[in-house]
């Protein structure tokens, strides 16, 4: 093993905070904010994978079962930025990866 190789360091998990909307808290039987390990680099997809792994009842409630696309009327925010339309590979801000700021899963409101 080459100690100078960039990938010689083992991957580690970050601890991320995730805030769920009320209806998903009820479904998962949790109170508001979760703290979960997420594979680094911390991306939208790695955070959602961690949520669904820890709370299998949420599979299909946040993302489609098949394609993994964001469900209608669900939005993602972090550090006052909307990540709802970004690809799953999008890295989240360091403040989220470090646990200082939460990743917000928000139920969008529709109607008129």
DONU-766544 format. One line per 2 residues: number of its first residue (from 0); their letters; for each residue x, y, z of N, C-alpha, C. Coordinates in steps of 0.1 Angstrom, whole numbers, plus 5000, padded with zeros to 4 digits. Atoms other than C-alpha are relative to their C-alpha. Example, Ala and Ser with C-alpha at 12.3 -4.5 7.8 and 13.67 -1.06 7.14 Angstrom:
% residues 2
0	AS	5009:4988:5000:5123:4955:5078:5009:5012:5000; 4991:4989:5000:5137:4989:5071:4992:5011:5008
//
This chain:
% residues 112
0	XX	5008:4988:5000:5000:5000:5000:5009:5012:5000; 4992:4988:5001:5014:5033:4990:4995:5011:5009
2	XX	5005:4990:4990:5012:5058:5019:4997:5014:4994; 5002:4987:5007:5013:5087:4994:4988:5001:4991
4	XX	5011:5001:5010:4984:5076:4973:4988:5008:5006; 5011:4992:4995:4954:5100:4976:4989:4991:5005
6	XX	5011:5009:4995:4930:5071:4980:5004:4990:5010; 4996:5010:4990:4950:5053:5006:4993:5001:5013
8	XX	5008:4998:4988:4929:5068:5034:4987:4993:4999; 5013:5007:5001:4899:5047:5043:4989:5010:5001
10	XX	5012:4991:5000:4865:5063:5037:4994:5000:5014; 5007:5000:4987:4848:5074:5069:4986:5006:4998
12	XX	5013:4995:5000:4813:5083:5077:4999:5013:5007; 5003:4987:4994:4801:5118:5085:4987:4998:5008
14	XX	5012:5000:4993:4774:5125:5110:4992:5012:4995; 5008:4989:5006:4746:5145:5094:4987:5001:5008
16	XX	5013:4997:4993:4715:5161:5109:4990:5001:4989; 5010:4999:5010:4683:5157:5089:4987:5003:5007
18	XX	5013:4996:4995:4650:5174:5096:4989:4996:4991; 5011:5006:5008:4618:5157:5084:4988:5009:5002
20	XX	5013:4994:4998:4584:5172:5078:4991:4992:5010; 5008:5007:4990:4557:5163:5103:4994:4987:4996
22	XX	5007:5012:5004:4539:5137:5083:5010:4988:4999; 4990:5010:5000:4572:5118:5078:5005:4996:5013
24	XX	4996:5003:4986:4581:5121:5115:4989:4990:5005; 5011:5009:4996:4547:5104:5122:5002:4986:4994
26	XX	4999:5013:5007:4553:5077:5096:5012:4992:5006; 4988:5007:4995:4588:5069:5110:5001:4999:5015
28	XX	5001:5000:4986:4578:5074:5146:5012:5007:5007; 4989:4993:4995:4605:5100:5153:4996:5014:5003
30	XX	5003:4986:4997:4606:5135:5167:5009:5010:4993; 4993:4989:5007:4618:5160:5141:5013:4998:4994
32	XX	4987:5000:5006:4655:5159:5137:5007:4986:5003; 4992:5012:4999:4676:5128:5130:5015:5003:4999
34	XX	4985:4999:5002:4714:5124:5134:5004:4986:4995; 4997:5013:5007:4727:5097:5110:5014:5000:4994
36	XX	4987:5001:5008:4760:5085:5095:4996:5001:4985; 5002:5000:5015:4763:5093:5058:5014:4999:4994
38	XX	4988:5002:5007:4790:5081:5035:5006:5013:4994; 4993:4988:5007:4816:5107:5024:5004:4996:4986
40	XX	5004:4987:4998:4816:5126:5003:4985:5001:5003; 5014:4999:4996:4783:5138:5018:4992:5007:4988
42	XX	5008:4995:5011:4758:5142:4989:4986:4998:5003; 5014:5002:4998:4721:5144:4986:4997:4986:5000
44	XX	5003:5014:5000:4720:5108:4977:5005:4992:5012; 4995:5007:4988:4742:5096:5006:4992:5003:5012
46	XX	5009:4996:4989:4720:5115:5030:4987:4992:4999; 5013:5007:5002:4688:5100:5016:5002:4985:5002
48	XX	4997:5014:4998:4704:5066:5015:5000:4997:5015; 4999:5002:4986:4712:5069:5052:4986:5001:5007
50	XX	5014:4999:4994:4676:5080:5061:4993:4988:4997; 5008:5012:5003:4661:5051:5042:5005:4988:5006
52	XX	4994:5012:4993:4685:5026:5057:4996:5000:5014; 5004:4999:4986:4678:5038:5092:4985:4998:5002
54	XX	5014:4999:4999:4641:5042:5086:4993:4994:4987; 5005:5006:5013:4630:5017:5059:4985:5003:4997
56	XX	5014:4996:5003:4593:5028:5063:5000:5012:4991; 4999:4988:5008:4604:5060:5046:5004:4998:4985
58	XX	4997:5003:5014:4615:5042:5014:4987:5002:4991; 5012:4997:5009:4592:5055:4986:4992:5012:5005
60	XX	5007:4989:4995:4580:5084:5007:5007:5013:4996; 4992:4988:5003:4609:5108:4999:5004:4999:4985
62	XX	4996:5003:5014:4621:5092:4966:4992:4989:4994; 5007:5011:5006:4605:5069:4941:5008:4987:5002
64	XX	4993:5013:4998:4613:5032:4946:5009:4997:4988; 4993:5005:5012:4623:5026:4910:5012:5009:4996
66	XX	4989:4991:5005:4644:5056:4898:5007:5008:5011; 4993:4992:4989:4652:5072:4931:4998:5015:4999
68	XX	5002:4986:5002:4638:5105:4919:4992:5006:5011; 5007:4993:4989:4625:5131:4944:4985:4999:4997
70	XX	5014:5001:5001:4588:5126:4950:4994:5014:4998; 5007:4987:5001:4564:5154:4940:4997:5005:5014
72	XX	5003:4993:4987:4558:5179:4968:5010:4998:5011; 4990:5001:4990:4590:5171:4986:5012:5009:4995
74	XX	4989:4991:5003:4618:5197:4986:5012:4997:5009; 4988:5001:4992:4654:5196:4999:5007:5014:5001
76	XX	4993:4988:4998:4672:5225:5015:5012:4998:5010; 4988:5000:4991:4706:5231:5032:5006:5013:5000
78	XX	4993:4987:4999:4723:5263:5044:4993:5010:4991; 5009:4990:5007:4694:5284:5029:5001:4998:4985
80	XX	5000:5003:5014:4699:5268:4995:4990:4989:4996; 5010:5010:5005:4673:5248:4975:5008:4990:4992
82	XX	4993:5011:5007:4688:5215:4964:4990:4990:4993; 5011:5009:5005:4655:5200:4952:5002:4995:4986
84	XX	4999:5004:5014:4664:5199:4915:5014:4996:4997; 4986:5004:5003:4701:5190:4919:5001:4985:4999
86	XX	4998:5015:5001:4713:5155:4910:5004:4994:5014; 4997:5007:4988:4718:5129:4938:5015:5001:5003
88	XX	4986:5000:4997:4756:5132:4934:5005:5014:5005; 4996:4986:4996:4756:5169:4944:5005:4999:5014
90	XX	4994:4999:4986:4779:5175:4974:4992:5010:5008; 5007:4990:4991:4762:5192:5003:5011:5009:5006
92	XX	4990:4991:4994:4779:5222:5020:5007:4994:5012; 4992:5005:4989:4806:5215:5046:4993:5001:5013
94	XX	5007:4998:4988:4784:5228:5073:4990:4988:5003; 5009:5012:4999:4759:5199:5066:5009:4988:5002
96	XX	4991:5012:4999:4787:5173:5062:5006:4999:5014; 4994:5000:4986:4801:5184:5096:4990:5000:5011
98	XX	5010:5000:4990:4768:5184:5114:4996:5013:5006; 5003:4987:4994:4767:5221:5121:4986:5005:4995
100	XX	5013:4996:5006:4737:5227:5098:4992:4987:4996; 5008:5011:5004:4708:5203:5091:4997:5000:4985
102	XX	5005:5002:5014:4697:5189:5057:4985:4999:5002; 5014:4999:4998:4660:5198:5055:4992:4993:4989
104	XX	5009:5006:5009:4634:5176:5038:4987:5007:5003; 5011:4992:4997:4604:5198:5034:4988:4996:4991
106	XX	5012:5003:5008:4568:5191:5023:4995:5012:4994; 5004:4989:5008:4559:5215:4996:4984:5002:5001
108	XX	5015:4998:4999:4524:5231:4997:4995:5004:4986; 5005:4996:5013:4503:5233:4966:4985:5004:5002
110	XX	5014:4996:4999:4469:5248:4959:4999:5015:4997; 5002:4986:5003:4454:5281:4953:4989:5007:5007
//
